[in-house]
Amino acid sequence: MDLMTGDGNPTAVAGTITDLSDSGNAATIFGAPTWSGGAMVCDGSADYLRVDDSAELRFVAGTQDFFLAIWLERNRSGAAELLFDKRDGTNDGYQLHFRTDNKLRWFINVLTDTSTATITDTALHFIVFNVDRDGNASIWIDGVQDAGSIGAVGGEVMATTDPLFIGQSRGGTSMFQGDIYHVFVGAKLLSAGEIKSLYDQGPYRI
C-alpha cells in the first residue's frame, strides 16, 4: 500500500486517497482535514484515515514479514497518538503509536517494545516499523534503527479482519495532531539500505 496524502495525489481531497501501489487498498478520509505543503493536516480531534480490511494488510502467517512506514510532522508532544492500528477487540493484530512520553511503541498481538528515542519537535520525520516474523521487530527513525525498540516476535500469528486505522485508534481515541505526507505498508522486511534509501528520497519519492 502506498498512500500520498497531499499534493502528489490528485484524489486526496475527494473523500478517498488512492493506493498508488497495485494492491488497491484506498484510504477513506474522515473528519475535515486541511491540505498544506503536500500534507494532510490532522487536527487531533476528528481527522484520520481508514483502510478497509484486505488479505494484503493482514500478514496473518507467522512467517510473513512486513513493514509500516510514515512521513509525518507532529504538532504537539506529550500526547498518546496512534499512527497505525489494525488490532481488534481481543488485541489481535498490529499497532504503532506515540506514548505520552513521546516514545514510539509497537504491538504484534500482545508482544510489544518501545523506542529509546523520543520525538518532541515539529520537524519532518520518517518512521518505519520493520517486522521479521521469525526474528525481531524494530522501529527506525530517520533512517536509523532505534536499538531500544528491538523485540522478538517469534512467528507470532495474527488473524484480525478489522480495518486499518491511520491517525487514530480503532476505538476513536488517541488521534494524531500534525501533518501526514506519505504512508507505506508492505509485505517484506526492509533492509537497512532500503530504509536509508527511502529516507534519502524524502516523502515525494514518485
C-alpha positions, -999 to +999 in steps of 0.1 A: +000+000+000+013+034-010-007+065+000+005+100-008-019+122+012-011+156-001-005+174-034+012+144-050-021+125-051-048+143-070-076+122-054-065+131-019-092+157-014-121+138-029-131+116+001-105+089-006-068+086-012-059+062-040-034+034-033-005+041-057+007+005-055-011-023-073-028-036-041-060-014-044-061-005-007-076+030-010-080+050+023-112+068+032-108+103+047-127+110+079-132+144+095-123+176+077-086+177+073-069+206+055-042+203+030-009+222+031+025+218+015+018+183+003+004+170+035-029+161+051-032+183+082-049+165+111-065+185+139-061+159+166-099+156+172-116+143+141-093+137+112-080+102+103-078+076+075-094+042+074-084+014+051-108-015+047-095-049+056-079-069+029-057-100+027-027-078+017-029-060+051-034-089+075+000-106+075-016-135+093+011-162+088+038-163+114+063-163+085+051-132+068+075-103+072+061-068+068+067-031+074+048+001+081+062+035+072+051+071+075+064+106+068+050+130+094+053+162+114+039+163+149+022+195+160+022+186+197+041+165+222+032+147+254+001+131+239-008+095+231-012+094+193-020+064+171-001+061+138-013+026+127-039+005+144-051-029+130-058-046+163-093-059+171-111-061+205-090-091+216-057-072+208-051-095+178-032-076+151-005-048+149-002-013+161+023+016+162+018+047+183+033+076+203+032+073+240+026+103+263+064+103+270+069+109+232+085+074+227+072+051+199+057+018+209+048-012+187+025-042+192+022-075+174-008-090+193+003-085+229+041-086+221+055-051+224+086-029+228+093+008+230+118+031+214+146+048+234+144+079+212+117+105+216+102+129+190+091+162+206+098+186+178+076+197+148+102+187+122+096+162+093+104+126+103+104+092+086+093+064+109+094+027+100+082-003+119+101-033+104+090-068+113+110-100+108+084-127+118+110-154+127+133-128+144+128-093+157+106-063+151+121-028+155+114+009+149+136+031+126+136+069+129+150+089+100+169+060+086+184+048+118+173+018+138+163+025+174+182-001+195+158+001+224+128-009+202+142-042+191+120-071+203+114-107+194+082-116+176+090-154+172+065-163+144+035-147+162+003-154+142-023-127+136-059-133+124-077-099+127-100-088+099-106-053+114-099-022+092-065-004+094-068+030+111-042+057+104-042+086+128-064+072+155-072+040+174-099+016+164-119+030+193-117+066+181-092+078+207-055+089+207-059+109+175-028+123+157-023+160+155+000+171+128+009+166+091+009+133+073+027+132+040+032+097+029+022+062+042+035+028+031+026-007+041+044-036+025+048-074+028+085-076+031+113-069+056+132-038+046+170-039+047+189-011+063+199+001+029+163+002+016+152+022+047+181+046+042+172+050+005+136+057+013+146+083+039+171+100+015+144+102-013+120+121+010+082+119+011+078+127-026+097+097-040+074+091-070 
